[in-house]
Amino acid sequence: MILFGIVEIVTAFTHNFVGVSTSQGTVSAYSTAAVGSLYAIAGLFVLTMKK
């Protein structure tokens, strides 16, 4: 999840995902980066959970 979150943040600002261009809007970029950061934070929480 951490890796997917980081990749989503990078995709938000480069507007390129595996050769497919994404929308160039500012709101879209920031909202996608916010969702990516939530993915990364959730991955960190999963790693710190006790069994």
VODOTOR-655241 format. One record per residue: x, y, z of N, C-alpha, C, O in turn; residue in three letters. Coordinates in steps of 0.1 Angstrom, whole numbers, plus 5000, padded with zeros to 4 digits. Example, Ala and Ser with C-alpha at 12.3 -4.5 7.8 and 13.67 -1.06 7.14 Angstrom:
<pts>
513249435078512349555078513249675078514249675085ALA512849785071513749895071512950005079513450115080SER
</pts>
This chain:
<pts>
500849885000500050005000500950135000500550234994MET502050125007502850235007503450274993503450384989ILE503850164986504350194973503250244964503550334956LEU502050194964500950234956500650384959500350464950PHE500750424972500450554976501450654970501150764965GLY502750614971503850694965503650714950503850824945ILE503350604944503250604929502050694925502050764915VAL500950694933499850774930500150924932499651004924GLU500950954942501351094944502251144932502051254927ILE503151054928503951094916503151104904503351204896VAL502151024902501351024890500451154890500251214880THR500051194902499251324903500051444898499351524892ALA501351444900502051564896502751554883503051654876PHE502951434878503651414865502551394854502851414842THR501351364857500251344848500551234838500151234827HIS501351134842501651024834501650894842502350874852ASN500750794837500650674844500850554834499950534826PHE502050494834502350384825502050424810501450344803VAL502450544807502250584793500850654790500650704779GLY499950644800498650704798498650844805498950854817VAL498250944797498251084803496951094811495851054807SER497051164823495851194831495551334829496251414822THR494451384835494051524833495051614839495751584849SER495051734834496051834838495551934848496252034851GLN494351914853493752014863494452014876494951914881GLY494452134882495152154895494352084906494952024914THR493052094906492252034916492351884915492451814925VAL492451824903492551684901493951644906494051534913SER494951714904496351684909496351674924496951584930ALA495851784930495951784945495051684951495351624962TYR493851654946492951554952493551414950493451324959SER494251384938494851254936496051244946496251134951THR496851344948497951344957497451314971498051244979ALA496351374975495751354988495351214990495651155001ALA494751154980494351014981495550924982495550824989VAL496550954974497850884975498450884988499050784993GLY498451004994499051015008498250935018498850885027SER496950925016496150845025496450695023496550625033LEU496650655011497150515009498450485016498550385022TYR499350575015500650555021500550555036501250475043ALA499750645042499550645056498950525061499250465071ILE497950475053497250345057498250235057498150145065ALA499150235047500150125047501050135059501450025064GLY501450255063502250265075501550215087502150145096LEU500250245088499450195100499350045099499349985110PHE499249985088499149835087500449775092500449675098VAL501549835088502849785092503049795107503749715113LEU502449895114502749915128501749845137501849845149THR500749775130499749695138500349575145501249515140MET499849545157500249425164499349315160498149335156LYS499849195161499049075158498149035169497448935168LYS
</pts>
